[in-house]
Amino acid sequence: MQSSIQSNDAPFIDWVKNLIIMAENNDLSSREIESYTAKITEQATQQQMAVIVSQLLNYIRIHQ
């Protein structure tokens, strides 16, 4: 499975960045997290989900 960022992955990478910014600012409620998660899982392919998870895990690893 390829995990590099493709041009069609850009909206999902933007989603990850926005989610990280909101989390850093403590602007996420449980309802928002559920809503964001439902929306992205409906729209993303398996490969795009792999990119999303990879980006989030890299962020967590870097900021520990």
C-alpha positions as CSV (number, residue, x, y, z in Angstrom):
1,M,0.0,0.0,0.0
2,Q,1.3,3.4,-1.0
3,S,1.2,6.0,1.7
4,S,2.6,9.0,-0.1
5,I,0.4,12.0,-0.6
6,Q,-1.4,12.2,-3.9
7,S,-3.0,15.3,-5.3
8,N,-6.4,13.7,-4.7
9,D,-5.5,13.3,-1.0
10,A,-5.1,17.1,-0.6
11,P,-8.6,17.6,0.9
12,F,-7.9,14.9,3.4
13,I,-4.6,16.3,4.4
14,D,-6.3,19.7,4.9
15,W,-8.9,17.9,7.0
16,V,-6.1,16.5,9.2
17,K,-4.4,19.9,9.5
18,N,-7.7,21.5,10.5
19,L,-8.4,18.8,13.0
20,I,-4.9,19.2,14.6
21,I,-5.3,23.0,14.8
22,M,-8.7,22.6,16.5
23,A,-7.3,20.0,18.9
24,E,-4.4,22.2,19.8
25,N,-6.8,25.0,20.6
26,N,-9.1,22.7,22.6
27,D,-11.9,23.6,20.2
28,L,-13.2,20.1,19.7
29,S,-16.2,18.7,21.4
30,S,-17.1,15.0,21.3
31,R,-19.9,15.8,18.9
32,E,-17.5,17.6,16.5
33,I,-15.0,14.7,16.6
34,E,-17.8,12.3,15.7
35,S,-19.1,14.5,13.0
36,Y,-15.6,15.0,11.4
37,T,-14.9,11.3,11.7
38,A,-18.2,10.3,10.1
39,K,-17.8,12.8,7.3
40,I,-14.2,11.8,6.4
41,T,-14.8,8.1,6.6
42,E,-17.7,8.4,4.2
43,Q,-15.6,10.3,1.7
44,A,-12.2,8.7,1.9
45,T,-10.9,5.6,0.1
46,Q,-8.9,3.1,2.0
47,Q,-5.7,4.5,0.7
48,Q,-6.7,8.0,1.7
49,M,-7.6,6.8,5.2
50,A,-4.1,5.3,5.4
51,V,-2.7,8.7,4.6
52,I,-4.9,10.4,7.2
53,V,-3.9,7.9,10.0
54,S,-0.3,8.1,9.0
55,Q,-0.3,12.0,9.2
56,L,-2.1,11.9,12.6
57,L,0.3,9.3,14.0
58,N,3.3,11.3,12.7
59,Y,2.0,14.4,14.4
60,I,1.5,12.6,17.7
61,R,5.0,11.0,17.5
62,I,6.6,14.4,16.7
63,H,4.8,16.2,19.5
64,Q,5.2,13.7,22.4
